[in-house]
Amino acid sequence: MRKLIDLDQKTLTKLKFIAIFKNLSVKALIENAVQTYVKNQELDRFRNLTNEEKEDIGLLLLMQESDRDDKVSEEEIFAVLKT
């Protein structure tokens, strides 16, 4: 996806210097910065969740990994519940 952003000359100059020191293009540097920002925002959002919300997300992730074609009989369920 191609997006255009407007940067003031001072910021663009700073980005060019950083890109030179990091041996990257300005485009790659901006992409890395945006990815890092998004990742940090996601982590901050996750840290602010309650324990119950974190458990719900964990359960959702486990449910997505499960095999939907794998069936368990009623007898197997009751056998596990009895132990």
Secondary structure, DSSP 8 states (H G I E B T S, - for coil): --------HHHHHHHHHHHHHHT--HHHHHHHHHHHHHHHHHHHHHHTS-HHHHHHHHHHHHHHHS-TT----HHHHHHHHH-
